[in-house]
Amino acid sequence: MSRVIVVGAGHWGKNLVQNFYELGALAGVVELAPVLREKVIQQYPDVQVYADFAKALNSEAQGIVIATPAPTHYSLALAALEAGKDVFVEKPMTLRADEAKALAEYADQQGRILMVGHLLLYQGAIAWMRDYLATGKAGQVLHVATRRTKLGRVRREENVWWSFAPHDVSVVLDLLGQPTLQQVKAAGRTMLQPTVADDVDVALTFAGGQTAHIHCSWYAPLLERKTMVIGSQEMLVYDEVSGQVTVYQKTVDQDLQNQDQGSWLANFESPPPLRQECQHFLDCMETRQRPRSDGWNGVAVVNILEQVQRDLER
């Protein structure tokens, strides 16, 4: 079995450490903070713990899993690829589209696996929706809208768009069939800090006419996580909070008359998405198959994140 070293055991990294350990694939952990490093040593006494990233790269582990702050992703991922390792990097893949593209190109040139932690793509509900839309029963997929709001942890170093939206951008691209971006229109509101957007609305137009709308806010009273798909024959709504996908057999006919034949709840398995994601990385390392959220998927997401940020700053 392929084995990995997780770099970063903090807020999210500790979950990756636990999952790879339980999968029997954790070869080591890199953690610079002494307090966190000691916690890892106590919790996983049989796992090698490093204070030096360079030493971890010299290990026999085949994969490196990066769960450090986003500004470090590019340099760490590049160093791991250059060391001949397969790489899993948490979202956002990088903070610049040109850096993301450079990583994807280099991984392809070297025959390395490069995977991005777009967790929602490994949720049972999103996988079911993707497969259902592929059957054509919902008709042509015209529009995807997502809504992600809560009274969340406000950050000074990034706005809500960079914090929340990578999840939803990856889902939009997945459900629309990986279309090419054509136009971005964004509006943001700064309510708590003068230069950090707390609430953002984004309209995306893709080549071929498909569209999407993304709304995210960390300054809202209600926890909402919803994805809506408008097809030419049916409409789908995924409520992430309840875990349900509802298929509405609703449409508007050629005479502009509403047609409504009711709705039904989808039935699907919902294994823990993080476990699915980690296992997928291990499988890709073994079989050399391209990950569902590969480097180029990461490039497409960062490209949209970056273009929206430029529009917000105008």
C-alpha positions as CSV (number, residue, x, y, z in Angstrom):
1,M,0.0,0.0,0.0
2,S,1.1,3.6,-0.8
3,R,2.0,5.6,2.3
4,V,1.9,9.4,2.9
5,I,3.3,12.1,5.1
6,V,0.8,14.8,6.1
7,V,2.3,18.3,6.3
8,G,0.4,20.4,8.9
9,A,-1.5,19.0,11.8
10,G,-3.6,22.0,12.7
11,H,-7.2,23.0,12.3
12,W,-7.9,20.8,9.3
13,G,-4.7,18.9,8.9
14,K,-5.4,16.9,12.1
15,N,-8.4,15.3,10.3
16,L,-6.3,14.2,7.4
17,V,-3.7,12.8,9.9
18,Q,-6.5,10.8,11.6
19,N,-8.0,9.5,8.3
20,F,-4.7,8.4,6.7
21,Y,-3.7,6.8,10.0
22,E,-7.0,4.8,10.2
23,L,-6.5,3.8,6.6
24,G,-3.1,2.4,7.5
25,A,-1.3,4.7,5.2
26,L,0.3,7.4,7.5
27,A,4.0,7.2,7.3
28,G,4.7,10.5,9.1
29,V,3.6,14.0,10.0
30,V,5.4,17.3,9.6
31,E,4.5,20.0,12.1
32,L,6.5,23.1,12.9
33,A,4.6,24.2,16.0
34,P,6.1,22.5,19.0
35,V,2.8,22.3,20.9
36,L,1.0,20.7,17.9
37,R,4.0,18.4,17.3
38,E,3.8,17.1,20.8
39,K,0.1,16.4,20.5
40,V,0.8,14.3,17.4
41,I,3.6,12.4,19.1
42,Q,1.3,11.6,22.1
43,Q,-1.7,10.6,19.9
44,Y,0.3,8.6,17.3
45,P,3.4,7.2,19.1
46,D,4.1,4.8,16.3
47,V,4.3,7.5,13.6
48,Q,7.4,9.4,12.6
49,V,7.0,13.1,13.4
50,Y,9.2,15.7,11.6
51,A,10.0,19.3,12.5
52,D,11.8,19.7,9.1
53,F,9.9,19.4,5.8
54,A,13.1,18.8,3.9
55,K,13.8,15.6,6.0
56,A,10.3,14.4,5.3
57,L,11.0,14.7,1.5
58,N,13.9,12.3,1.9
59,S,11.7,9.6,3.4
60,E,10.5,6.6,1.5
61,A,6.8,7.7,1.6
62,Q,5.4,7.9,-1.9
63,G,2.9,10.8,-1.2
64,I,2.9,14.2,0.5
65,V,-0.4,15.7,1.8
66,I,-0.3,19.4,2.3
67,A,-2.6,21.0,4.9
68,T,-0.7,24.2,5.6
69,P,-1.9,27.9,5.2
70,A,-2.8,28.6,1.5
71,P,0.2,31.0,0.9
72,T,2.6,28.1,1.4
73,H,0.8,25.6,-0.9
74,Y,2.7,26.4,-4.1
75,S,6.2,26.2,-2.7
76,L,5.6,23.1,-0.7
77,A,3.8,21.3,-3.5
78,L,6.5,22.2,-6.0
79,A,9.2,20.9,-3.6
80,A,7.3,17.7,-3.1
81,L,6.8,17.1,-6.8
82,E,10.5,17.9,-7.5
83,A,11.4,15.3,-4.9
84,G,9.4,12.7,-6.9
85,K,6.4,12.5,-4.6
86,D,2.7,12.3,-5.5
87,V,1.0,15.3,-3.9
88,F,-2.4,16.0,-2.3
89,V,-2.9,19.7,-1.6
90,E,-5.8,21.2,0.3
91,K,-8.0,23.9,-1.2
92,P,-7.3,26.5,-2.5
93,M,-4.6,24.8,-4.5
94,T,-2.7,28.1,-4.7
95,L,-3.5,31.8,-4.5
96,R,-2.5,32.5,-8.1
97,A,-3.8,30.8,-11.3
98,D,-0.3,30.9,-12.9
99,E,1.2,29.0,-10.0
100,A,-1.6,26.4,-10.1
101,K,-1.0,25.9,-13.8
102,A,2.7,25.6,-13.2
103,L,2.1,22.8,-10.7
104,A,-0.4,20.9,-12.9
105,E,2.0,21.1,-15.9
106,Y,5.0,20.0,-13.9
107,A,3.0,17.0,-12.4
108,D,2.0,15.9,-15.8
109,Q,5.5,16.2,-17.2
110,Q,6.9,14.1,-14.4
111,G,4.1,11.6,-14.3
112,R,3.2,12.4,-10.7
113,I,-0.3,12.4,-9.2
114,L,-1.5,15.8,-8.2
115,M,-4.8,16.0,-6.3
116,V,-6.6,19.0,-4.8
117,G,-8.8,18.7,-1.6
118,H,-12.1,19.7,-3.1
119,L,-14.0,17.8,-0.5
120,L,-17.6,18.3,-1.7
121,L,-16.8,16.3,-4.9
122,Y,-16.5,13.2,-2.7
123,Q,-19.8,13.7,-0.9
124,G,-22.4,11.0,-1.7
125,A,-25.0,13.7,-2.6
126,I,-22.8,15.5,-5.1
127,A,-21.7,12.2,-6.6
128,W,-25.3,11.1,-7.0
129,M,-26.3,14.4,-8.6
130,R,-23.3,14.2,-11.0
131,D,-24.3,10.7,-12.1
132,Y,-28.0,11.5,-12.3
133,L,-27.4,14.5,-14.5
134,A,-25.3,12.3,-16.8
135,T,-28.3,10.1,-17.5
136,G,-30.0,13.1,-19.2
137,K,-33.2,12.6,-17.2
138,A,-33.1,16.2,-16.0
139,G,-32.5,17.4,-19.6
140,Q,-29.8,20.0,-20.5
141,V,-28.1,21.5,-17.4
142,L,-28.7,25.2,-17.7
143,H,-27.8,26.7,-14.4
144,V,-26.3,25.9,-11.0
145,A,-26.8,28.1,-7.9
146,T,-25.1,27.6,-4.5
147,R,-25.6,29.3,-1.2
148,R,-23.2,29.0,1.7
149,T,-23.9,31.2,4.7
150,K,-23.4,31.2,8.5
151,L,-22.1,33.3,11.4
152,G,-18.6,32.0,10.8
153,R,-15.1,32.6,11.8
154,V,-14.1,35.9,10.3
155,R,-10.5,36.1,9.1
156,R,-8.2,39.1,8.6
157,E,-5.9,37.5,6.0
158,E,-8.6,36.4,3.5
159,N,-12.2,37.3,2.6
160,V,-15.2,35.0,2.6
161,W,-14.8,34.4,-1.1
162,W,-11.5,32.7,-0.7
163,S,-12.5,31.0,2.5
164,F,-15.9,29.5,1.5
165,A,-16.1,29.6,-2.3
166,P,-13.5,27.0,-3.4
167,H,-16.0,24.3,-2.3
168,D,-18.8,25.7,-4.4
169,V,-16.8,26.6,-7.4
170,S,-15.6,23.0,-7.6
171,V,-19.1,21.7,-7.4
172,V,-20.4,24.2,-10.0
173,L,-17.7,23.1,-12.5
174,D,-18.4,19.4,-11.8
175,L,-22.1,19.6,-12.2
176,L,-21.9,21.7,-15.4
177,G,-19.4,19.3,-16.9
178,Q,-16.2,21.3,-16.5
179,P,-17.2,24.2,-18.9
180,T,-14.9,27.0,-20.0
181,L,-15.4,30.3,-18.1
182,Q,-16.5,33.2,-20.3
183,Q,-17.5,36.0,-17.9
184,V,-17.5,37.0,-14.3
185,K,-19.6,39.6,-12.4
186,A,-19.1,40.0,-8.7
187,A,-20.4,42.1,-5.9
188,G,-19.0,42.1,-2.3
189,R,-20.0,43.8,0.9
190,T,-17.5,44.8,3.7
191,M,-19.4,45.1,7.0
192,L,-16.8,44.2,9.6
193,Q,-13.5,45.3,8.2
194,P,-12.9,47.9,5.5
195,T,-11.0,45.8,3.0
196,V,-12.3,42.2,3.8
197,A,-15.5,41.2,2.1
198,D,-17.9,39.4,4.4
199,D,-20.7,38.7,1.9
200,V,-20.2,38.0,-1.8
201,D,-22.5,37.4,-4.8
202,V,-21.0,36.1,-8.0
203,A,-22.5,35.4,-11.4
204,L,-20.6,33.2,-13.8
205,T,-21.2,32.7,-17.6
206,F,-19.6,29.8,-19.4
207,A,-19.0,29.1,-23.1
208,G,-22.1,27.4,-24.5
209,G,-24.5,29.6,-22.4
210,Q,-24.5,27.7,-19.1
211,T,-24.6,30.0,-16.0
212,A,-24.0,29.8,-12.3
213,H,-24.6,32.0,-9.2
214,I,-22.6,31.7,-6.0
215,H,-23.5,33.4,-2.7
216,C,-21.3,33.1,0.4
217,S,-21.4,35.0,3.7
218,W,-19.8,34.5,7.1
219,Y,-22.0,37.3,8.6
220,A,-25.4,35.8,8.5
221,P,-27.8,34.4,11.2
222,L,-28.6,31.1,9.6
223,L,-26.5,28.1,8.5
224,E,-27.4,27.5,4.9
225,R,-25.6,25.1,2.5
226,K,-27.6,24.5,-0.6
227,T,-26.9,23.6,-4.3
228,M,-29.7,24.0,-6.9
229,V,-29.5,22.7,-10.4
230,I,-31.9,23.9,-13.1
231,G,-32.3,21.5,-16.0
232,S,-34.5,21.8,-19.0
233,Q,-36.7,19.0,-17.7
234,E,-36.1,18.7,-14.0
235,M,-34.6,20.7,-11.1
236,L,-32.5,19.3,-8.3
237,V,-31.9,20.8,-4.8
238,Y,-29.3,19.5,-2.4
239,D,-29.6,20.7,1.2
240,E,-26.3,19.9,2.8
241,V,-27.5,20.6,6.3
242,S,-30.3,18.0,6.1
243,G,-28.3,15.8,3.7
244,Q,-31.2,15.4,1.3
245,V,-31.4,15.8,-2.5
246,T,-34.9,16.6,-3.9
247,V,-35.7,16.1,-7.5
248,Y,-38.5,18.4,-8.7
249,Q,-40.2,17.3,-11.9
250,K,-40.8,20.9,-12.9
251,T,-40.2,22.7,-16.1
252,V,-41.6,25.4,-18.4
253,D,-42.8,24.2,-21.8
254,Q,-42.4,25.8,-25.2
255,D,-45.7,27.8,-24.6
256,L,-44.1,29.2,-21.4
257,Q,-46.6,27.2,-19.3
258,N,-45.4,25.7,-16.0
259,Q,-45.3,21.9,-15.8
260,D,-45.3,20.3,-12.4
261,Q,-45.4,16.5,-11.9
262,G,-44.3,16.5,-8.3
263,S,-41.0,15.7,-6.5
264,W,-39.1,12.9,-4.9
265,L,-36.2,12.3,-2.6
266,A,-33.1,10.7,-3.9
267,N,-31.7,7.6,-2.3
268,F,-27.9,7.3,-2.1
269,E,-25.1,6.1,0.1
270,S,-23.4,8.8,2.1
271,P,-20.0,7.5,3.4
272,P,-17.8,10.1,5.2
273,P,-16.5,12.3,2.3
274,L,-13.1,12.9,3.9
275,R,-12.5,9.2,4.2
276,Q,-13.6,8.8,0.5
277,E,-11.3,11.6,-0.6
278,C,-8.3,10.2,1.3
279,Q,-8.9,6.7,-0.1
280,H,-9.2,8.1,-3.6
281,F,-5.8,9.7,-3.3
282,L,-4.3,6.3,-2.2
283,D,-6.1,4.5,-5.0
284,C,-4.8,7.0,-7.6
285,M,-1.3,6.6,-6.2
286,E,-1.6,2.8,-6.7
287,T,-3.3,2.7,-10.1
288,R,-1.8,6.0,-11.5
289,Q,-5.3,7.0,-12.5
290,R,-6.1,10.8,-12.7
291,P,-7.9,12.0,-9.6
292,R,-11.4,13.4,-9.9
293,S,-10.1,16.6,-8.4
294,D,-6.8,16.7,-10.2
295,G,-4.4,19.5,-10.7
296,W,-6.2,20.9,-13.7
297,N,-9.5,20.9,-11.7
298,G,-7.5,23.0,-9.1
299,V,-6.4,25.3,-11.9
300,A,-9.9,25.9,-13.1
301,V,-11.1,26.7,-9.6
302,V,-8.2,29.1,-8.7
303,N,-8.7,30.8,-12.1
304,I,-12.3,31.6,-11.1
305,L,-11.4,32.6,-7.6
306,E,-8.7,35.0,-9.0
307,Q,-11.0,36.6,-11.6
308,V,-13.7,37.2,-9.1
309,Q,-11.2,38.8,-6.7
310,R,-10.1,41.2,-9.5
311,D,-13.7,42.1,-10.1
312,L,-14.3,42.7,-6.4
313,E,-11.4,45.1,-6.3
314,R,-12.6,47.3,-9.2
